[in-house]
């Protein structure tokens, strides 16, 4: 567990009582009648859901406070949330404790703590669909805090009651006959004494070790230059990775969890460990579609339609072992294919970076303990190590150091091993590759002033769709993502680029994303989690407004994102098609993650079908409701474009070579240089661009040495 960086978050007795009351509304002890209704739903189908009637009884009696969820949330805030960011939550708890405040937010003169559970549930359901953005956001934040922290525990009576063996890791994969792990050597990290001695100097410092930084380090060190890779997060060798939902985000993700936009519109997940996002992603390895390449070339960047870019993409595929071989056939991808084929939707196997080896792990978002996933830590960074590169983890680069005129980079200033001491390490070139949320802040803190820094952020927003079947699905038995459905493409003329993929979520993620229609219904759905197929709907955002701000008082990224009407429509079209696929595949009960849309259930005498008239009436409601970025839980795992490449400093941050317009020797080699969203999982594209940028750096190094 990461040591606390901030003072403890301590609640007053009134605040503690209020937080416990709210959480006990979200995750409540059920009445006898509610418990009996769930038992009737489960009875006779225990083998499908893999739970017993006794487990239903046990779960019905549990509440958030009986599970000590308020204390768990307070501990997280103490470790990861700065005091000034706690103010809003504390203020809300205080307001709700007063009669005028309660009336303003709930319509009752009595505080929430004096209301019945039925009244409190009614209030929270109103918050969820309120016309006031602040109330919708309040519901989303409080319900997510409660449900994720409750269902992500490794050892918990709640987890036991739903039949999830969190402590046993990925038993299915490790016990499978074709399980064949790959052991990788440890990458040595620089020790504190050497890193802080004050006279270190390298040809190139690479800030970040993910898709861009890993490739750059390999290319520069292979070319014979001295390279230092600096990673903000901690290095975990595969033998040190912990496959537990409650710890992996704290250990390996930036900020210890997802980071939320200032308006609450979307949550971003990004890696903070050696290998960056490549250590934590779902293995999906897709090349950019040709129409995207053409779009970028039309912006004055011919590299993207060149044969060289195609060669770079092929080189990436070769190094990471992108393959469609040995992808396990599962119930989930079987249902996915059945639904798509029945509807005539295009579906294909994805390429995954496994080198063709079997890989049925459902926990690669926690790091690949088997060593089969070819992250940068298992490929490019090992190449860099072989050619003499050095590595420094748990180190935050606070700024790129420039000469007196601010025209040329000469090194970096950093805080080594979580120390507050500032150390300068010299370098001839600096390659920023710390991601689209952090690279803008690094440039700003280094004195760069280009107006485009932090603008044009693209997040490729994701929303979720869920189908519950009357059969055991066990989505966790098999690969995370194996198929992709291209429901619409720009090249097909509808201008709504969207893709649907399988999207396995472990209990914490599932509990915080399936819609909450009350404590009893939510518990019922979680008891049935082994019958669910969850899909992710990924949209290529076109004109949403995203911006990364620089706040020198905040060590974490500050960003905001306003979903446009066009991109909201893309998501709506995508989720509608997602629901059609699930219905055609035989799902009996369906849910979108729209807060203002009830779920749909086929009646016992009805066959699951996308042609069912009642189902199509429900889809009209889905379309009419649309997507609200505040009330619909949106997530991004693809942050792009905040320091985009272009042909003029008036519209871009970096030149076509990857070097910044205003300061020599600073290059960017991560997803922030994308001119627009790419519309697919961006790892392969980032790595190919990093090959290109690295060649440009090498070219300038060679030119300098000849002078």
KOLVOLO-222495 format. One line per 8 residues: for each residue x, y, z of C-alpha. Coordinates in Angstrom, 1 decimal, padded with zeros to 4 digits, always signed. Example, Ala and Ser with C-alpha at 12.3 -4.5 7.8 and 13.67 -1.06 7.14 Angstrom:
+012.3,-004.5,+007.8  +013.7,-001.1,+007.1
***
This chain:
+000.0,+000.0,+000.0  +001.2,+003.5,-000.9  +002.2,+005.6,+002.1  -000.1,+008.5,+002.9  +001.0,+011.7,+001.2  -001.6,+013.9,+002.9  -003.0,+014.6,+006.3  -005.7,+012.1,+007.4
-009.3,+012.9,+006.4  -011.2,+013.1,+009.7  -015.0,+013.6,+009.8  -017.0,+015.2,+012.5  -019.6,+013.0,+014.2  -022.3,+014.6,+012.1  -020.4,+014.2,+008.8  -019.5,+010.6,+009.6
-023.2,+009.8,+010.4  -024.3,+011.4,+007.2  -021.8,+009.6,+005.0  -022.7,+006.3,+006.6  -026.4,+007.0,+006.0  -025.9,+007.8,+002.3  -023.8,+004.7,+001.8  -026.3,+002.6,+003.7
-028.9,+003.8,+001.2  -026.8,+002.8,-001.8  -025.8,-000.6,-000.2  -028.6,-001.3,+002.2  -029.7,-004.1,+004.5  -032.8,-005.4,+002.7  -036.3,-006.0,+004.1  -037.7,-009.5,+004.4
-039.9,-008.8,+001.4  -037.0,-007.7,-000.8  -034.9,-010.7,+000.3  -037.8,-013.0,-000.5  -038.3,-011.5,-004.0  -034.6,-012.1,-004.8  -034.8,-015.6,-003.6  -037.7,-016.3,-006.0
-035.6,-014.9,-008.8  -032.6,-017.1,-007.9  -034.4,-020.3,-006.8  -034.1,-023.0,-009.4  -031.3,-021.2,-011.2  -028.6,-021.6,-008.5  -026.3,-023.5,-010.9  -026.6,-020.6,-013.5
-025.6,-017.9,-011.0  -023.4,-020.2,-008.9  -024.9,-018.9,-005.7  -027.1,-020.5,-003.0  -030.2,-019.3,-001.3  -028.1,-019.1,+001.9  -025.8,-016.6,+000.1  -028.8,-014.5,-000.9
-029.8,-014.4,+002.8  -026.3,-013.4,+003.8  -026.0,-010.7,+001.2  -029.4,-009.3,+002.1  -028.3,-008.5,+005.6  -025.2,-006.7,+004.6  -024.9,-002.9,+004.5  -022.2,-000.4,+003.7
-021.6,+000.4,+007.4  -021.5,-003.3,+008.4  -018.8,-003.7,+005.8  -017.0,-000.5,+007.1  -017.1,+001.1,+003.6  -017.1,+004.7,+005.0  -013.8,+003.9,+006.8  -012.3,+002.4,+003.6
-013.3,+005.5,+001.6  -011.8,+007.8,+004.2  -008.5,+005.8,+004.1  -008.4,+006.2,+000.4  -009.0,+010.0,+000.6  -006.3,+010.3,+003.2  -003.8,+008.5,+001.0  -004.7,+009.9,-002.4
-006.9,+013.0,-002.3  -005.4,+016.4,-001.4  -007.1,+018.4,+001.4  -008.4,+021.1,-001.0  -010.1,+018.4,-003.1  -012.0,+017.0,-000.1  -013.8,+020.3,+000.6  -016.8,+019.7,-001.7
-017.6,+016.4,-000.1  -017.3,+017.7,+003.4  -019.5,+020.8,+002.5  -022.2,+018.5,+001.1  -022.2,+016.4,+004.2  -022.6,+019.5,+006.4  -025.3,+021.0,+004.2  -027.4,+017.8,+004.3
-027.2,+017.8,+008.1  -029.1,+021.1,+008.4  -032.8,+021.5,+007.9  -032.6,+024.3,+005.3  -029.8,+022.4,+003.5  -031.8,+019.2,+003.6  -034.9,+020.9,+002.2  -032.8,+022.4,-000.6
-031.2,+019.1,-001.7  -033.9,+016.6,-000.8  -037.2,+018.3,-000.4  -037.5,+017.2,+003.2  -037.0,+019.5,+006.2  -035.6,+016.6,+008.2  -032.0,+015.6,+007.6  -031.3,+012.4,+005.7
-030.3,+010.7,+008.9  -033.8,+011.1,+010.2  -035.6,+009.8,+007.1  -036.6,+006.2,+006.4  -034.6,+004.1,+004.0  -037.5,+004.2,+001.5  -037.5,+008.0,+001.6  -033.7,+008.2,+001.2
-033.8,+005.8,-001.8  -036.5,+008.0,-003.4  -034.2,+011.0,-002.9  -031.2,+009.4,-004.4  -033.2,+008.2,-007.4  -034.3,+011.8,-007.9  -030.7,+013.0,-007.7  -029.8,+010.4,-010.3
-032.2,+011.9,-012.9  -032.3,+015.5,-011.6  -032.5,+018.4,-014.1  -029.7,+019.9,-012.0  -026.3,+018.8,-013.0  -024.9,+019.2,-009.5  -027.3,+016.7,-008.1  -026.7,+014.2,-010.9
-023.0,+014.5,-010.2  -023.5,+014.2,-006.5  -025.3,+010.9,-007.0  -022.7,+009.6,-009.4  -019.8,+010.4,-007.1  -021.3,+009.0,-003.9  -022.8,+005.9,-005.4  -019.5,+005.1,-007.2
-017.4,+005.6,-004.0  -019.7,+003.2,-002.1  -020.2,+000.5,-004.7  -016.7,+000.3,-006.1  -015.1,+000.2,-002.7  -017.6,-002.4,-001.4  -017.3,-004.8,-004.3  -013.5,-004.6,-004.9
-012.5,-006.1,-001.6  -010.5,-009.3,-001.8  -011.7,-010.7,+001.5  -015.2,-009.6,+002.2  -018.5,-011.3,+003.2  -020.1,-009.3,+000.3  -017.7,-010.8,-002.2  -018.3,-014.2,-000.7
-022.0,-013.8,-001.0  -021.9,-013.3,-004.8  -019.6,-016.3,-005.3  -016.6,-014.4,-006.5  -013.3,-015.9,-005.4  -011.2,-012.7,-005.5  -008.3,-014.1,-003.5  -007.7,-017.0,-006.0
-006.7,-014.8,-008.8  -007.1,-016.1,-012.4  -007.5,-019.7,-011.5  -009.1,-020.5,-014.9  -006.1,-019.3,-016.8  -003.5,-020.7,-014.6  -005.2,-024.2,-014.5  -005.8,-024.3,-018.2
-004.0,-027.1,-020.1  -002.3,-024.6,-022.4  -001.0,-022.2,-019.7  +002.6,-021.5,-020.5  +004.0,-018.4,-018.8  +007.0,-016.5,-020.1  +009.6,-015.4,-017.5  +011.3,-012.1,-018.2
+014.4,-010.8,-016.5  +014.2,-008.1,-013.9  +015.0,-004.6,-015.1  +017.4,-003.0,-012.6  +016.2,+000.4,-011.2  +018.7,+003.1,-010.4  +019.2,+003.5,-006.6  +018.6,+006.7,-004.7
+022.3,+007.4,-003.9  +023.4,+007.3,-007.5  +020.4,+009.2,-008.8  +020.8,+012.0,-006.3  +024.6,+012.5,-006.6  +024.0,+015.6,-008.8  +026.4,+015.0,-011.7  +024.5,+012.6,-013.9
+024.3,+013.3,-017.6  +022.8,+011.4,-020.6  +022.4,+011.9,-024.3  +018.7,+011.4,-024.0  +016.2,+011.4,-021.1  +012.9,+009.7,-021.8  +010.1,+010.8,-019.5  +007.6,+007.9,-019.4
+007.9,+004.3,-020.2  +004.7,+003.4,-021.9  +004.0,+002.9,-025.6  +005.9,+006.0,-026.7  +008.7,+006.1,-024.1  +009.5,+002.4,-024.3  +009.9,+002.5,-028.1  +012.0,+005.8,-027.9
+014.3,+004.3,-025.3  +014.9,+001.2,-027.4  +015.6,+003.1,-030.6  +018.0,+005.7,-029.0  +019.9,+003.2,-026.9  +020.2,+000.8,-029.9  +021.6,+003.7,-031.9  +024.4,+003.9,-029.4
+023.3,+006.9,-027.2  +023.2,+006.9,-023.4  +019.5,+006.9,-022.3  +017.8,+007.3,-019.0  +014.1,+006.3,-018.7  +012.3,+008.1,-015.9  +009.0,+006.6,-014.7  +006.7,+008.3,-012.2
+005.2,+005.0,-011.0  +006.8,+001.9,-009.4  +008.3,-000.9,-011.3  +006.7,-004.3,-010.7  +008.3,-007.3,-012.2  +005.7,-010.0,-013.1  +006.6,-011.9,-010.0  +005.6,-008.9,-007.9
+002.2,-008.1,-009.5  -000.8,-008.5,-007.3  -004.0,-009.6,-009.0  -006.4,-008.0,-006.5  -008.9,-005.3,-007.6  -008.6,-003.4,-004.3  -004.8,-003.0,-004.6  -003.9,-002.9,-008.4
-005.3,+000.6,-009.0  -003.5,+002.0,-006.0  -000.3,+000.3,-007.0  -000.2,+000.8,-010.8  -002.6,+003.6,-011.9  -002.0,+007.3,-012.0  -003.4,+008.9,-008.8  -004.2,+005.4,-007.4
-007.6,+005.3,-009.1  -009.4,+006.9,-012.0  -009.2,+010.6,-012.3  -012.3,+012.6,-012.8  -012.8,+015.7,-015.0  -013.5,+018.9,-013.1  -017.1,+018.9,-014.2  -017.5,+015.2,-013.4
-018.3,+014.3,-017.0  -015.9,+011.5,-017.4  -013.3,+009.4,-015.6  -009.8,+008.6,-017.1  -007.7,+005.6,-016.3  -004.0,+005.8,-017.1  -001.0,+003.8,-016.1  +001.7,+004.8,-013.6
+004.1,+001.9,-013.6  +007.0,+000.7,-015.7  +005.4,+000.0,-019.1  +002.7,+002.6,-018.6  -000.6,+001.8,-020.2  +000.9,-001.1,-022.1  +001.4,-002.9,-018.8  -002.3,-002.6,-017.9
-004.2,-002.6,-021.2  -006.4,-005.4,-022.6  -003.8,-006.6,-025.2  -005.8,-005.2,-028.2  -003.4,-004.3,-031.0  -005.1,-002.5,-033.9  -003.7,-000.4,-036.7  -005.3,+003.0,-037.6
-007.9,+002.8,-040.3  -007.0,+004.2,-043.6  -009.5,+007.1,-043.5  -007.9,+008.3,-040.3  -004.5,+008.2,-041.9  -005.9,+010.2,-044.8  -007.4,+012.7,-042.5  -004.1,+013.3,-040.8
-002.3,+013.6,-044.1  -004.7,+016.2,-045.2  -003.6,+018.3,-042.2  -000.2,+018.5,-043.8  +001.3,+015.4,-042.3  +002.1,+013.1,-045.3  +004.0,+010.6,-043.1  +000.7,+009.0,-042.1
-000.1,+007.9,-045.7  +003.5,+007.0,-046.5  +004.9,+003.5,-047.0  +007.3,+004.3,-044.1  +004.3,+004.6,-041.7  +003.0,+001.3,-043.0  +006.5,-000.2,-042.4  +006.6,+001.3,-038.9
+003.2,-000.2,-038.1  +004.4,-003.6,-039.4  +007.6,-003.3,-037.3  +005.5,-002.7,-034.2  +003.3,-005.7,-034.9  +006.4,-007.8,-035.3  +008.1,-006.6,-032.1  +005.0,-007.0,-029.9
+003.9,-010.2,-031.5  +000.4,-009.0,-032.6  -001.5,-012.1,-033.5  -005.0,-013.6,-033.9  -003.8,-017.1,-033.1  -004.8,-019.2,-030.1  -007.6,-016.9,-029.0  -009.9,-019.0,-026.8
-013.5,-019.5,-027.9  -015.8,-018.6,-025.0  -019.5,-018.2,-024.3  -019.0,-014.4,-024.3  -017.4,-014.1,-027.7  -019.8,-016.9,-029.0  -022.8,-014.8,-028.0  -021.2,-011.7,-029.5
-020.6,-013.4,-032.8  -024.1,-014.9,-032.8  -025.8,-011.5,-032.3  -023.6,-009.7,-034.9  -024.1,-012.4,-037.5  -027.9,-012.4,-037.0  -028.0,-008.7,-037.5  -025.5,-008.5,-040.3
-022.9,-006.4,-038.3  -019.3,-006.8,-039.1  -017.3,-008.6,-036.4  -013.7,-009.9,-036.4  -011.1,-011.2,-034.1  -008.8,-008.6,-032.7  -005.0,-008.8,-032.8  -003.5,-009.2,-029.4
+000.1,-008.8,-028.4  +000.8,-012.3,-027.2  +003.1,-013.6,-029.9  +000.5,-016.2,-030.8  +000.6,-017.8,-027.3  -002.6,-018.8,-025.6  -003.6,-016.1,-023.1  -007.0,-016.5,-021.3
-006.2,-014.1,-018.4  -009.1,-011.9,-017.2  -006.8,-009.7,-015.1  -004.4,-008.0,-017.4  -005.6,-004.6,-016.3  -003.6,-005.5,-013.1  -000.4,-006.3,-015.0  +000.5,-009.6,-016.7
+001.8,-012.1,-014.2  +002.2,-014.7,-016.9  +004.6,-012.5,-018.9  +002.8,-013.4,-022.1  +001.5,-009.9,-022.8  +004.2,-008.0,-024.7  +004.1,-004.7,-022.9  +007.0,-002.3,-023.4
+008.5,-003.7,-020.1  +008.6,-007.1,-021.8  +009.8,-005.9,-025.2  +011.2,-002.5,-026.1  +012.5,-001.7,-022.6  +014.3,-005.0,-022.5  +015.9,-004.0,-025.9  +016.9,-000.7,-024.3
+018.4,-002.5,-021.2  +020.4,-004.7,-023.5  +021.9,-001.6,-025.1  +022.8,+000.1,-021.9  +019.8,+002.2,-021.0  +019.3,+003.1,-017.3  +016.0,+003.2,-015.5  +014.6,+005.3,-012.6
+011.2,+004.6,-011.2  +009.1,+006.4,-008.6  +010.4,+009.7,-009.9  +008.3,+012.7,-010.8  +009.8,+015.0,-013.4  +008.7,+018.5,-012.3  +010.1,+020.4,-015.3  +012.4,+020.2,-018.3
+015.4,+022.4,-017.7  +016.2,+024.8,-020.5  +019.1,+027.2,-021.2  +018.9,+030.8,-019.9  +016.9,+032.0,-023.0  +014.5,+029.1,-022.7  +015.2,+028.0,-026.3  +016.9,+024.7,-025.7
+016.4,+021.8,-023.3  +019.5,+020.8,-021.2  +018.0,+018.3,-018.8  +015.2,+017.7,-016.3  +014.4,+018.5,-012.7  +012.8,+015.7,-010.7  +011.8,+014.4,-007.3  +013.5,+011.0,-006.9
+011.8,+008.1,-005.1  +008.9,+010.2,-003.9  +011.3,+012.7,-002.2  +010.5,+016.4,-002.1  +014.2,+017.2,-002.9  +014.7,+018.6,-006.4  +017.5,+017.0,-008.4  +018.7,+018.1,-011.9
+019.9,+015.5,-014.4  +021.5,+016.8,-017.6  +020.7,+015.6,-021.1  +021.2,+016.8,-024.7  +017.6,+015.8,-025.7  +014.5,+015.2,-023.7  +011.6,+013.1,-025.0  +008.3,+013.6,-023.2
+006.2,+010.5,-023.2  +004.1,+010.8,-020.1  +000.7,+010.7,-021.7  -001.9,+013.2,-022.9  -002.9,+014.2,-019.4  +000.6,+014.8,-018.0  +002.7,+015.9,-021.0  +000.9,+019.3,-021.2
+001.6,+020.1,-017.6  +005.2,+019.1,-018.0  +005.6,+021.5,-020.9  +003.8,+024.4,-019.1  +005.9,+023.9,-015.9  +009.0,+024.1,-018.2  +008.1,+027.5,-019.4  +006.6,+026.7,-022.8
+003.7,+029.0,-023.6  +002.2,+027.7,-026.9  -001.6,+028.3,-026.7  -002.3,+024.8,-028.0  -000.7,+023.0,-025.1  -003.5,+021.1,-023.3  -006.1,+021.9,-025.9  -007.8,+019.5,-028.4
-007.9,+016.7,-025.9  -009.5,+013.6,-027.3  -010.7,+010.8,-024.9  -012.5,+008.3,-027.1  -015.3,+008.0,-024.5  -016.5,+004.6,-023.5  -019.9,+003.6,-022.1  -021.2,+000.2,-021.1
-023.9,-002.2,-022.1  -025.0,-005.3,-020.1  -027.0,-008.4,-021.1  -028.1,-010.9,-018.4  -028.7,-014.4,-019.8  -030.6,-017.4,-018.4  -027.4,-019.4,-018.5  -024.0,-019.4,-017.0
-021.6,-017.1,-019.0  -018.6,-016.7,-016.7  -017.1,-013.8,-018.7  -014.0,-013.9,-016.5  -013.1,-017.4,-017.9  -011.2,-016.3,-021.0  -009.6,-013.3,-022.7  -010.5,-009.8,-021.8
-011.3,-008.7,-025.4  -011.2,-011.1,-028.4  -013.7,-009.6,-030.9  -014.5,-006.1,-032.3  -017.7,-005.1,-034.0  -017.4,-002.1,-036.4  -021.0,-000.9,-036.1  -020.3,+002.3,-038.0
-017.3,+003.9,-039.7  -016.6,+007.3,-041.2  -015.6,+005.5,-044.4  -019.2,+004.1,-044.6  -020.6,+007.5,-044.8  -022.6,+007.8,-041.6  -019.9,+009.9,-039.9  -020.4,+008.1,-036.5
-017.2,+006.2,-035.9  -017.9,+003.6,-033.2  -016.8,+000.1,-032.1  -018.2,-002.5,-029.7  -015.8,-004.9,-027.9  -016.2,-007.3,-025.0  -015.5,-005.5,-021.8  -015.0,-007.8,-018.8
-015.3,-006.1,-015.5  -014.5,-007.6,-012.1  -017.0,-007.0,-009.3  -015.9,-003.5,-008.2  -016.0,-002.2,-011.8  -019.3,-004.0,-012.6  -021.0,-002.8,-009.4  -020.1,+000.9,-010.1
-021.2,+000.7,-013.7  -024.4,-001.2,-013.8  -027.3,+001.2,-013.3  -028.6,+001.6,-009.7  -032.4,+001.4,-009.4  -032.4,+000.9,-005.7  -030.4,-001.3,-003.3  -032.5,-004.4,-003.7
-032.3,-004.5,-007.5  -028.6,-003.7,-007.5  -027.9,-006.6,-005.1  -030.0,-008.9,-007.3  -028.0,-008.0,-010.4  -024.7,-008.5,-008.6  -025.8,-012.0,-007.4  -026.4,-012.8,-011.1
-023.0,-011.4,-012.2  -021.9,-014.8,-013.6  -024.7,-014.7,-016.2  -023.8,-011.2,-017.6  -022.0,-010.3,-020.8  -020.7,-006.7,-020.6  -019.6,-004.8,-023.7  -017.8,-001.6,-024.1
-018.9,+001.0,-026.7  -015.9,+003.1,-027.9  -016.5,+006.2,-029.9  -014.1,+008.3,-032.0  -014.9,+011.7,-030.6  -015.0,+014.4,-033.3  -015.9,+017.8,-031.8  -016.2,+017.4,-028.0
-014.2,+020.0,-026.2  -011.4,+018.6,-024.0  -008.7,+020.6,-022.3  -005.9,+019.9,-019.8  -005.1,+022.7,-017.5  -001.9,+023.4,-015.6  -002.1,+023.8,-011.9  +001.3,+024.0,-010.2
-000.3,+023.4,-006.8  -001.8,+020.1,-007.9  +000.5,+017.1,-008.6  -002.3,+015.3,-010.5  -003.7,+016.2,-013.9  -006.5,+018.7,-014.1  -008.7,+018.4,-017.1  -012.2,+018.9,-018.4
-014.3,+017.4,-021.1  -017.6,+018.6,-022.6  -019.3,+015.9,-024.8  -020.6,+017.4,-028.0  -024.0,+016.6,-029.5  -022.4,+014.8,-032.4  -020.3,+012.5,-030.1  -023.3,+011.9,-027.8
-025.3,+010.8,-030.8  -022.4,+008.5,-031.7  -022.6,+006.9,-028.3  -026.4,+006.6,-028.5  -026.2,+004.8,-031.9  -023.5,+002.5,-030.5  -025.4,+001.5,-027.4  -028.5,+000.9,-029.3
-026.7,-001.5,-031.6  -025.0,-003.0,-028.6  -028.5,-003.8,-027.1  -029.6,-005.3,-030.5  -026.6,-007.6,-030.5  -027.3,-008.8,-027.0  -031.0,-009.4,-027.7  -030.2,-011.3,-030.9
-027.7,-013.3,-028.9  -030.3,-014.4,-026.4  -030.0,-012.0,-023.4  -033.1,-012.0,-021.2  -032.6,-008.7,-019.4  -030.7,-005.7,-020.8  -029.3,-002.5,-019.3  -027.5,+000.5,-020.7
-025.5,+002.7,-018.4  -027.8,+005.6,-019.0  -029.1,+006.8,-015.7  -032.5,+007.9,-017.1  -033.4,+004.6,-018.9  -034.9,+001.6,-017.1  -033.7,-001.8,-018.1  -035.6,-004.1,-020.4
-036.7,-007.7,-019.7  -038.2,-010.2,-022.1  -041.3,-011.9,-020.6  -041.1,-015.6,-019.9  -043.2,-016.6,-023.0  -041.1,-014.3,-025.3  -038.1,-015.3,-027.3  -035.1,-013.0,-027.0
-035.1,-011.2,-030.3  -034.0,-007.8,-031.7  -037.4,-007.9,-033.6  -039.5,-008.0,-030.5  -042.0,-004.9,-030.7  -041.7,-004.2,-027.0  -037.9,-004.3,-027.2  -037.9,-001.9,-030.1
-040.2,+000.5,-028.2  -037.6,+000.4,-025.4  -034.9,+001.2,-027.9  -036.8,+004.3,-028.9  -036.6,+005.3,-025.2  -032.9,+004.7,-025.3  -032.5,+006.9,-028.3  -034.8,+009.6,-026.9
-032.9,+009.7,-023.6  -029.6,+010.2,-025.3  -026.4,+010.5,-023.4  -025.8,+012.9,-020.6  -022.1,+013.2,-019.8  -022.9,+013.9,-016.2  -025.4,+011.2,-015.4  -024.1,+008.5,-017.7
-020.9,+006.9,-016.4  -018.3,+007.6,-019.2  -014.8,+006.3,-019.0  -011.6,+006.9,-021.0  -008.6,+004.7,-021.3  -007.4,+006.4,-024.5  -006.2,+010.0,-023.8  -005.0,+011.7,-027.0
-004.3,+014.9,-028.8  -003.5,+017.5,-026.1  -000.1,+018.4,-027.7  -001.0,+017.7,-031.2  +001.3,+017.5,-034.2  +000.9,+020.0,-037.1  +002.4,+022.3,-039.6  +002.1,+025.6,-037.6
+002.5,+026.7,-034.0  -000.8,+028.5,-034.4  -002.6,+025.2,-034.5  -000.3,+022.7,-033.0  +002.3,+022.1,-030.3  +004.9,+019.9,-032.1  +006.4,+020.1,-035.6  +006.0,+017.1,-038.0
+009.3,+015.8,-036.6  +007.9,+015.6,-033.0  +010.0,+018.5,-031.8  +008.2,+021.3,-030.0  +007.9,+024.5,-032.0  +009.2,+026.9,-029.3  +012.0,+024.9,-027.6  +014.7,+022.8,-029.3
+015.6,+019.4,-028.1  +012.2,+018.7,-026.5  +010.4,+016.0,-028.4  +007.0,+014.4,-027.7  +006.4,+010.7,-028.4  +003.1,+009.7,-026.9  -000.6,+009.8,-027.8  -000.8,+013.6,-027.1
+000.7,+014.3,-030.6  -002.3,+012.7,-032.4  -003.9,+015.3,-034.7  -007.4,+013.9,-034.0  -008.8,+010.8,-032.3  -007.7,+007.5,-033.9  -010.9,+005.6,-033.3  -009.2,+002.3,-032.2
-007.1,+001.2,-029.3  -004.1,+003.5,-029.9  -001.1,+001.5,-028.6  +000.1,+000.4,-032.0  -000.2,+003.9,-033.5  +001.6,+005.5,-030.6  +004.5,+003.0,-030.9  +004.7,+003.5,-034.7
+004.8,+007.3,-034.2  +007.5,+006.8,-031.5  +009.7,+005.0,-034.1  +009.3,+008.0,-036.4  +010.1,+010.6,-033.8  +013.1,+008.5,-032.6  +014.5,+008.5,-036.1  +014.2,+012.3,-036.2
+016.0,+012.6,-032.8  +018.8,+010.3,-034.1  +019.1,+012.3,-037.2  +019.6,+015.5,-035.3  +022.1,+013.8,-033.0  +024.1,+012.6,-035.9  +024.0,+016.0,-037.5  +025.3,+017.6,-034.3
+028.1,+015.1,-034.0  +029.3,+015.9,-037.5  +029.5,+019.7,-036.8
***
